[in-house]
Amino acid sequence: MNAYIFPGQGAQFVGMGLDLYEKFPIAKDMFQTANEILGFDITDVMFNGTPEGLKETKVTQPAIFLHSVVMGKVMGNAFKPDMVAGHSLGEFSALVGNEALSFEDGLKLVSQRALAMQKACELKPSTMAAVLGLDDELVEKICEETEGIVVAANYNCPGQLVISGEIDAINLACEKMKEAGARRALVLPVGGAFHSPLMEPAREELAAAIENTIFSAPVCPIYQNVTTTPVVDANEIKKNLMLQLTAPVKWTQSVRNMVKDGALVFTEIGPGKVLQGLVKKIEPTAETNSPVIE
């Protein structure tokens, strides 16, 4: 079975999507539609901007979503997922991929998500850190025992977990992780504590937007970050999506469930190959690739 996986924030690069824009009329149409929906020239930032400009949350999230969805569209009849999953932001791309969401509605939600997250980041200084070389359970235990708000946020692959929370709590937790034998505990250059309780204001804002968006029955199951299990019911998809901003991204568990349910090949739809690397660490026997676009 073919599993299609969609990357999240961090996969962006200047020039992303330009080849698709120049080669495929349908891609050009979608990029121009995105400029109109967003109210600014995102294609110019993607094709000709600076890495700093592309790192802004309000730009990064729609840019990665756009690249992924356009890539899926230009594949034409070769785009045939049996199951989908997306890492954080990538879940929205995945929901367009399995036809639960329209491209236009997906882009509007991603834009609202980015702006809501930006606002939440400005309310309280917060950050995230990557912890390498410790068991998940030990990382969770240290987070629980650390004063302040700090939680496990991204279960990326065995031995690689991202924690999220208040700056002082993150710094303290990182020291404890190193003392416990972590290979590295590195604060990340991000503007806020994504997938933590500090995103509650953003979650509320995005939940209202999701509630007012039409979701259709998907053509194949999505393994959502919050539950890690296959979902096909539109209402359940919406509910899980509303919880996503304050809940952890359980990527390791999702990939394992996809393999258990018959996934043999994981195709990464979007910029970069980050997820392919994670899949190989989670399930070394799985085949990974990027789509060949003629």
C-alpha positions as a Markdown table, in Angstrom:
| # | Residue | x | y | z |
|---|---|---|---|---|
| 1 | Met | 0.0 | 0.0 | 0.0 |
| 2 | Asn | 1.1 | 3.5 | -0.8 |
| 3 | Ala | 1.3 | 6.0 | 2.1 |
| 4 | Tyr | 1.6 | 9.7 | 1.2 |
| 5 | Ile | 3.3 | 11.9 | 3.8 |
| 6 | Phe | 3.3 | 15.7 | 3.9 |
| 7 | Pro | 6.0 | 17.8 | 5.7 |
| 8 | Gly | 5.6 | 20.6 | 8.2 |
| 9 | Gln | 7.4 | 23.8 | 9.1 |
| 10 | Gly | 11.1 | 23.7 | 8.6 |
| 11 | Ala | 11.1 | 22.2 | 5.1 |
| 12 | Gln | 11.0 | 25.5 | 3.3 |
| 13 | Phe | 13.7 | 26.8 | 1.0 |
| 14 | Val | 14.0 | 29.8 | -1.3 |
| 15 | Gly | 13.0 | 28.8 | -4.9 |
| 16 | Met | 10.6 | 26.1 | -3.7 |
| 17 | Gly | 7.9 | 25.5 | -6.3 |
| 18 | Leu | 9.4 | 27.6 | -9.1 |
| 19 | Asp | 10.0 | 24.6 | -11.3 |
| 20 | Leu | 6.4 | 23.5 | -11.0 |
| 21 | Tyr | 5.2 | 27.1 | -11.6 |
| 22 | Glu | 7.2 | 27.4 | -14.8 |
| 23 | Lys | 6.4 | 23.9 | -16.1 |
| 24 | Phe | 2.7 | 23.3 | -15.4 |
| 25 | Pro | -0.2 | 25.7 | -16.2 |
| 26 | Ile | -2.3 | 24.2 | -13.4 |
| 27 | Ala | 0.5 | 25.0 | -10.9 |
| 28 | Lys | 0.7 | 28.6 | -12.1 |
| 29 | Asp | -3.1 | 28.9 | -11.7 |
| 30 | Met | -2.9 | 27.5 | -8.1 |
| 31 | Phe | -0.1 | 29.8 | -7.2 |
| 32 | Gln | -1.9 | 32.8 | -8.5 |
| 33 | Thr | -5.1 | 31.8 | -6.7 |
| 34 | Ala | -3.0 | 31.6 | -3.5 |
| 35 | Asn | -1.8 | 35.2 | -4.0 |
| 36 | Glu | -5.4 | 36.3 | -4.2 |
| 37 | Ile | -6.6 | 34.3 | -1.2 |
| 38 | Leu | -3.7 | 35.4 | 1.0 |
| 39 | Gly | -3.7 | 39.1 | -0.1 |
| 40 | Phe | 0.0 | 39.2 | -0.7 |
| 41 | Asp | 2.4 | 37.8 | -3.3 |
| 42 | Ile | 3.5 | 34.6 | -1.6 |
| 43 | Thr | 5.0 | 33.3 | -4.9 |
| 44 | Asp | 7.5 | 36.2 | -4.9 |
| 45 | Val | 8.6 | 35.4 | -1.4 |
| 46 | Met | 8.9 | 31.7 | -2.3 |
| 47 | Phe | 10.7 | 32.1 | -5.6 |
| 48 | Asn | 12.8 | 35.3 | -5.0 |
| 49 | Gly | 12.7 | 36.1 | -1.2 |
| 50 | Thr | 15.3 | 35.6 | 1.5 |
| 51 | Pro | 15.5 | 32.7 | 3.9 |
| 52 | Glu | 14.6 | 35.1 | 6.7 |
| 53 | Gly | 11.5 | 36.3 | 4.9 |
| 54 | Leu | 10.5 | 32.7 | 4.2 |
| 55 | Lys | 10.9 | 31.8 | 7.9 |
| 56 | Glu | 8.1 | 34.1 | 9.0 |
| 57 | Thr | 5.3 | 31.9 | 10.3 |
| 58 | Lys | 2.6 | 33.7 | 8.3 |
| 59 | Val | 4.7 | 33.0 | 5.1 |
| 60 | Thr | 6.2 | 29.6 | 6.0 |
| 61 | Gln | 3.0 | 27.7 | 6.7 |
| 62 | Pro | 1.1 | 28.7 | 3.5 |
| 63 | Ala | 4.3 | 28.3 | 1.4 |
| 64 | Ile | 4.9 | 24.7 | 2.5 |
| 65 | Phe | 1.2 | 23.8 | 2.2 |
| 66 | Leu | 1.0 | 25.4 | -1.3 |
| 67 | His | 4.1 | 23.5 | -2.5 |
| 68 | Ser | 2.8 | 20.2 | -1.2 |
| 69 | Val | -0.7 | 20.6 | -2.6 |
| 70 | Val | 0.6 | 21.8 | -6.0 |
| 71 | Met | 3.0 | 18.9 | -6.2 |
| 72 | Gly | 0.2 | 16.5 | -5.6 |
| 73 | Lys | -2.0 | 18.1 | -8.2 |
| 74 | Val | 0.7 | 18.1 | -11.0 |
| 75 | Met | 1.2 | 14.3 | -10.4 |
| 76 | Gly | -2.2 | 13.9 | -12.0 |
| 77 | Asn | -3.3 | 10.3 | -12.2 |
| 78 | Ala | -0.1 | 9.1 | -10.6 |
| 79 | Phe | -1.3 | 10.6 | -7.3 |
| 80 | Lys | -2.9 | 7.5 | -5.7 |
| 81 | Pro | -2.6 | 7.4 | -1.9 |
| 82 | Asp | -4.0 | 4.4 | 0.0 |
| 83 | Met | -3.4 | 6.4 | 3.3 |
| 84 | Val | -2.1 | 9.8 | 4.2 |
| 85 | Ala | -0.5 | 11.6 | 7.1 |
| 86 | Gly | 1.1 | 15.0 | 7.7 |
| 87 | His | 3.5 | 16.3 | 10.2 |
| 88 | Ser | 1.8 | 19.2 | 12.1 |
| 89 | Leu | 1.1 | 21.8 | 9.4 |
| 90 | Gly | 1.4 | 18.9 | 6.9 |
| 91 | Glu | -1.9 | 17.5 | 8.2 |
| 92 | Phe | -3.7 | 20.2 | 6.3 |
| 93 | Ser | -1.9 | 19.3 | 3.0 |
| 94 | Ala | -2.7 | 15.7 | 3.7 |
| 95 | Leu | -6.4 | 16.6 | 4.0 |
| 96 | Val | -6.4 | 18.2 | 0.6 |
| 97 | Gly | -4.5 | 15.2 | -0.7 |
| 98 | Asn | -7.3 | 12.8 | 0.5 |
| 99 | Glu | -10.0 | 15.2 | -0.7 |
| 100 | Ala | -11.4 | 15.9 | 2.8 |
| 101 | Leu | -10.7 | 19.6 | 2.2 |
| 102 | Ser | -10.7 | 21.8 | -0.9 |
| 103 | Phe | -7.4 | 23.6 | -1.8 |
| 104 | Glu | -9.0 | 27.0 | -1.2 |
| 105 | Asp | -10.4 | 26.1 | 2.2 |
| 106 | Gly | -7.2 | 24.4 | 3.2 |
| 107 | Leu | -5.2 | 27.5 | 2.3 |
| 108 | Lys | -7.5 | 29.8 | 4.2 |
| 109 | Leu | -7.3 | 27.6 | 7.3 |
| 110 | Val | -3.5 | 27.4 | 7.1 |
| 111 | Ser | -3.2 | 31.1 | 6.8 |
| 112 | Gln | -5.5 | 31.6 | 9.8 |
| 113 | Arg | -3.5 | 29.0 | 11.7 |
| 114 | Ala | -0.3 | 30.8 | 11.0 |
| 115 | Leu | -1.6 | 34.2 | 12.1 |
| 116 | Ala | -3.2 | 32.7 | 15.3 |
| 117 | Met | 0.0 | 30.9 | 16.2 |
| 118 | Gln | 2.0 | 34.1 | 15.7 |
| 119 | Lys | -0.4 | 36.0 | 18.0 |
| 120 | Ala | -0.1 | 33.3 | 20.7 |
| 121 | Cys | 3.7 | 33.4 | 20.4 |
| 122 | Glu | 3.7 | 37.1 | 21.2 |
| 123 | Leu | 1.6 | 36.6 | 24.3 |
| 124 | Lys | 4.3 | 34.8 | 26.3 |
| 125 | Pro | 8.0 | 34.2 | 25.5 |
| 126 | Ser | 8.3 | 30.5 | 24.7 |
| 127 | Thr | 10.4 | 28.1 | 22.6 |
| 128 | Met | 11.1 | 24.5 | 21.7 |
| 129 | Ala | 14.1 | 22.2 | 22.0 |
| 130 | Ala | 15.3 | 19.0 | 20.3 |
| 131 | Val | 16.3 | 16.2 | 22.6 |
| 132 | Leu | 18.4 | 13.4 | 21.1 |
| 133 | Gly | 19.4 | 10.0 | 22.5 |
| 134 | Leu | 16.9 | 9.5 | 25.3 |
| 135 | Asp | 13.8 | 7.2 | 25.6 |
| 136 | Asp | 10.5 | 9.0 | 25.2 |
| 137 | Glu | 9.4 | 7.9 | 28.7 |
| 138 | Leu | 12.4 | 9.5 | 30.3 |
| 139 | Val | 11.9 | 12.8 | 28.4 |
| 140 | Glu | 8.2 | 12.8 | 29.5 |
| 141 | Lys | 9.2 | 12.2 | 33.1 |
| 142 | Ile | 11.8 | 15.0 | 33.1 |
| 143 | Cys | 9.2 | 17.4 | 31.6 |
| 144 | Glu | 6.7 | 16.5 | 34.3 |
| 145 | Glu | 9.2 | 17.1 | 37.1 |
| 146 | Thr | 10.4 | 20.4 | 35.7 |
| 147 | Glu | 8.9 | 23.6 | 37.2 |
| 148 | Gly | 6.9 | 25.7 | 34.7 |
| 149 | Ile | 5.2 | 24.7 | 31.4 |
| 150 | Val | 7.2 | 22.2 | 29.4 |
| 151 | Val | 5.8 | 19.2 | 27.5 |
| 152 | Ala | 6.8 | 16.6 | 24.9 |
| 153 | Ala | 5.6 | 18.1 | 21.6 |
| 154 | Asn | 7.0 | 16.2 | 18.6 |
| 155 | Tyr | 7.6 | 12.4 | 18.7 |
| 156 | Asn | 9.7 | 12.5 | 15.5 |
| 157 | Cys | 11.4 | 9.1 | 15.6 |
| 158 | Pro | 13.0 | 6.9 | 18.3 |
| 159 | Gly | 15.6 | 8.9 | 20.2 |
| 160 | Gln | 14.5 | 12.2 | 18.7 |
| 161 | Leu | 11.8 | 14.2 | 20.6 |
| 162 | Val | 11.1 | 17.9 | 20.6 |
| 163 | Ile | 9.9 | 19.6 | 23.8 |
| 164 | Ser | 7.9 | 22.8 | 24.0 |
| 165 | Gly | 7.2 | 25.4 | 26.7 |
| 166 | Glu | 8.2 | 28.5 | 28.6 |
| 167 | Ile | 11.8 | 29.6 | 28.0 |
| 168 | Asp | 13.0 | 29.1 | 31.6 |
| 169 | Ala | 11.4 | 25.7 | 31.8 |
| 170 | Ile | 12.9 | 24.6 | 28.5 |
| 171 | Asn | 16.4 | 25.7 | 29.6 |
| 172 | Leu | 16.0 | 23.9 | 32.9 |
| 173 | Ala | 14.7 | 20.8 | 31.2 |
| 174 | Cys | 17.5 | 20.8 | 28.7 |
| 175 | Glu | 20.1 | 20.8 | 31.6 |
| 176 | Lys | 18.2 | 17.8 | 33.2 |
| 177 | Met | 18.1 | 16.0 | 29.9 |
| 178 | Lys | 21.9 | 16.3 | 29.5 |
| 179 | Glu | 22.4 | 15.1 | 33.0 |
| 180 | Ala | 20.2 | 12.1 | 32.3 |
| 181 | Gly | 22.5 | 11.2 | 29.3 |
| 182 | Ala | 20.9 | 12.9 | 26.3 |
| 183 | Arg | 23.3 | 13.1 | 23.4 |
| 184 | Arg | 22.0 | 16.6 | 22.7 |
| 185 | Ala | 19.4 | 19.0 | 24.1 |
| 186 | Leu | 19.3 | 21.9 | 21.8 |
| 187 | Val | 17.0 | 25.0 | 21.9 |
| 188 | Leu | 15.6 | 25.5 | 18.5 |
| 189 | Pro | 15.3 | 28.9 | 16.6 |
| 190 | Val | 11.5 | 29.0 | 16.7 |
| 191 | Gly | 9.3 | 31.8 | 17.9 |
| 192 | Gly | 7.0 | 29.9 | 20.2 |
| 193 | Ala | 5.9 | 26.8 | 22.0 |
| 194 | Phe | 4.0 | 24.9 | 19.3 |
| 195 | His | 2.0 | 21.9 | 20.4 |
| 196 | Ser | 1.9 | 22.9 | 24.0 |
| 197 | Pro | -0.7 | 24.4 | 26.3 |
| 198 | Leu | 0.7 | 27.9 | 25.5 |
| 199 | Met | -1.0 | 27.5 | 22.1 |
| 200 | Glu | -4.5 | 27.5 | 23.6 |
| 201 | Pro | -5.5 | 31.0 | 22.4 |
| 202 | Ala | -4.5 | 29.9 | 18.8 |
| 203 | Arg | -6.3 | 26.6 | 19.2 |
| 204 | Glu | -9.6 | 28.4 | 20.1 |
| 205 | Glu | -9.3 | 30.8 | 17.2 |
| 206 | Leu | -8.5 | 28.0 | 14.7 |
| 207 | Ala | -11.2 | 25.7 | 16.1 |
| 208 | Ala | -13.8 | 28.4 | 15.3 |
| 209 | Ala | -12.5 | 28.6 | 11.7 |
| 210 | Ile | -12.4 | 24.8 | 11.3 |
| 211 | Glu | -16.0 | 24.6 | 12.7 |
| 212 | Asn | -17.2 | 26.9 | 9.9 |
| 213 | Thr | -15.3 | 25.0 | 7.1 |
| 214 | Ile | -16.9 | 22.2 | 5.0 |
| 215 | Phe | -15.1 | 18.9 | 5.2 |
| 216 | Ser | -16.0 | 16.0 | 2.9 |
| 217 | Ala | -15.7 | 12.2 | 3.2 |
| 218 | Pro | -12.0 | 11.5 | 2.3 |
| 219 | Val | -11.0 | 9.1 | -0.5 |
| 220 | Cys | -8.6 | 7.3 | 1.9 |
| 221 | Pro | -7.9 | 7.3 | 5.7 |
| 222 | Ile | -5.7 | 10.0 | 7.4 |
| 223 | Tyr | -3.5 | 9.0 | 10.3 |
| 224 | Gln | -3.9 | 12.2 | 12.4 |
| 225 | Asn | -1.2 | 13.6 | 14.7 |
| 226 | Val | -3.4 | 13.5 | 17.8 |
| 227 | Thr | -4.8 | 10.0 | 17.6 |
| 228 | Thr | -2.3 | 8.2 | 15.3 |
| 229 | Thr | -5.1 | 5.9 | 14.0 |
| 230 | Pro | -6.9 | 5.9 | 10.6 |
| 231 | Val | -9.8 | 8.3 | 10.4 |
| 232 | Val | -12.3 | 8.6 | 7.6 |
| 233 | Asp | -15.2 | 10.3 | 9.4 |
| 234 | Ala | -15.3 | 14.1 | 8.4 |
| 235 | Asn | -16.6 | 15.2 | 11.9 |
| 236 | Glu | -13.9 | 13.2 | 13.7 |
| 237 | Ile | -11.2 | 14.7 | 11.3 |
| 238 | Lys | -12.4 | 18.2 | 12.3 |
| 239 | Lys | -12.4 | 17.3 | 16.0 |
| 240 | Asn | -8.8 | 16.0 | 15.9 |
| 241 | Leu | -7.7 | 19.0 | 13.8 |
| 242 | Met | -9.0 | 21.3 | 16.5 |
| 243 | Leu | -7.0 | 19.6 | 19.2 |
| 244 | Gln | -3.8 | 19.5 | 17.1 |
| 245 | Leu | -2.2 | 22.9 | 18.1 |
| 246 | Thr | -2.1 | 22.1 | 21.9 |
| 247 | Ala | -1.5 | 18.3 | 21.5 |
| 248 | Pro | 1.8 | 16.5 | 20.6 |
| 249 | Val | 2.6 | 15.4 | 17.1 |
| 250 | Lys | 2.8 | 11.6 | 17.5 |
| 251 | Trp | 4.7 | 10.9 | 14.2 |
| 252 | Thr | 6.6 | 7.8 | 15.4 |
| 253 | Gln | 3.3 | 6.2 | 16.5 |
| 254 | Ser | 1.5 | 7.2 | 13.3 |
| 255 | Val | 4.1 | 5.7 | 11.0 |
| 256 | Arg | 4.2 | 2.5 | 13.0 |
| 257 | Asn | 0.4 | 2.2 | 12.7 |
| 258 | Met | 0.6 | 2.9 | 9.0 |
| 259 | Val | 3.2 | 0.1 | 8.6 |
| 260 | Lys | 1.0 | -2.2 | 10.7 |
| 261 | Asp | -1.9 | -1.5 | 8.5 |
| 262 | Gly | 0.0 | -2.4 | 5.3 |
| 263 | Ala | 2.0 | 0.7 | 4.2 |
| 264 | Leu | 5.0 | -0.5 | 2.2 |
| 265 | Val | 6.1 | 2.7 | 0.4 |
| 266 | Phe | 6.1 | 6.2 | 1.9 |
| 267 | Thr | 6.1 | 9.0 | -0.7 |
| 268 | Glu | 6.9 | 12.5 | 0.7 |
| 269 | Ile | 4.8 | 15.2 | -1.1 |
| 270 | Gly | 6.4 | 18.6 | -0.6 |
| 271 | Pro | 9.7 | 20.3 | -0.1 |
| 272 | Gly | 12.7 | 18.3 | 1.2 |
| 273 | Lys | 13.1 | 14.8 | 2.5 |
| 274 | Val | 12.9 | 15.3 | 6.2 |
| 275 | Leu | 10.0 | 12.9 | 6.7 |
| 276 | Gln | 11.7 | 10.2 | 4.6 |
| 277 | Gly | 14.6 | 10.2 | 7.0 |
| 278 | Leu | 12.3 | 10.0 | 10.0 |
| 279 | Val | 10.4 | 7.1 | 8.5 |
| 280 | Lys | 13.6 | 5.1 | 7.9 |
| 281 | Lys | 14.6 | 5.6 | 11.5 |
| 282 | Ile | 11.1 | 4.5 | 12.7 |
| 283 | Glu | 10.8 | 1.5 | 10.3 |
| 284 | Pro | 14.1 | 0.7 | 8.5 |
| 285 | Thr | 12.4 | -1.8 | 6.2 |
| 286 | Ala | 10.0 | 0.7 | 4.7 |
| 287 | Glu | 10.6 | 2.1 | 1.2 |
| 288 | Thr | 10.7 | 5.9 | 0.9 |
| 289 | Asn | 10.8 | 8.2 | -2.1 |
| 290 | Ser | 9.8 | 11.6 | -3.6 |
| 291 | Pro | 7.4 | 11.7 | -6.5 |
| 292 | Val | 8.9 | 11.7 | -10.0 |
| 293 | Ile | 7.3 | 14.6 | -11.8 |
| 294 | Glu | 7.7 | 14.6 | -15.6 |
